């Protein structure tokens, strides 16, 4: 399965959050899926140059700076890497390593240099992934499509996927009059559809295992309800779309993908409503805080259950490792780090939920807001 995005797993994010290096460089730049990559390479070269200059000004060892510079230059020259891009690219470099993620979200260009990575914008792709799987399910065919921003739908090969209801249950047609045990007619057809749906679900399990990407179903009744009754994937979207004629083709798939993206937007909006309702309930119980210093202190002692963080806000400074006290700085440099990033890191590493959202979606519309595990 060829993916054009690299949504980070929890383990990958944890690795980034726990990396320490005297020359940690985090770069974000917008990309375009349809672009040959020339403009993006130039932008990465410019951002990398700015990061290297910050490292030098910060007094980082010359050999470490040169190692980072060499890794970034190698990435710029990697023709194969630039063949497929999404909406944004995140690059994390140290003298010993370089990690990239192609992201489906629109992120602004940024350069951050510190002893730790600037991960907060990356968390947006986990909070609201702009990708989905689309299962097109009819009695005569079944396909799994990958839905990504600004790209045509790509069909995902699923081993052992049944091709249609009749062949899945060993019949030439599900309309025949042969009894299924004691059930015939329309009831017998539903039994066969359920057998078919179970086989589809079984085939999907290894492909979707470990994923949390929403699955949108394109089906009509009774197959829609039957598949939902047997589906084991926990991220099946609550609303289905019409499969139309069920015929594959660019125009048909384009219409299906457009409808699936509308469902994906509804899924994200519903999640955000649920999180805001949680914040409101906890506020009435005295279990929320919105001041940056307060959130940092509670994050340090592992008391934050859920934190909303503005992905575009920057609060330079330090957070004390023991007390969580914040020392704010006027401007960022190669020595300090983002306070909001550090809050996110501490919440993440204590198994809290980090929601990287836009300012308007932060309760109170500040830089940060947190739901606490207990009343302070």
Helices and strands as residue ranges (DSSP letters): H 10-18, E 24-30, H 38-57, H 62-76, G 81-83, E 88-93, E 98-103, E 110-114, G 120-123, H 124-127, E 132-137, E 142-147, E 154-155, H 165-168, H 185-208, E 214-218, H 223-230, H 250-284, E 288-289, H 292-300, E 304-310, E 316-319, E 326-328, E 337-338, H 339-349, E 353-357, G 359-361, G 363-365, E 368-372
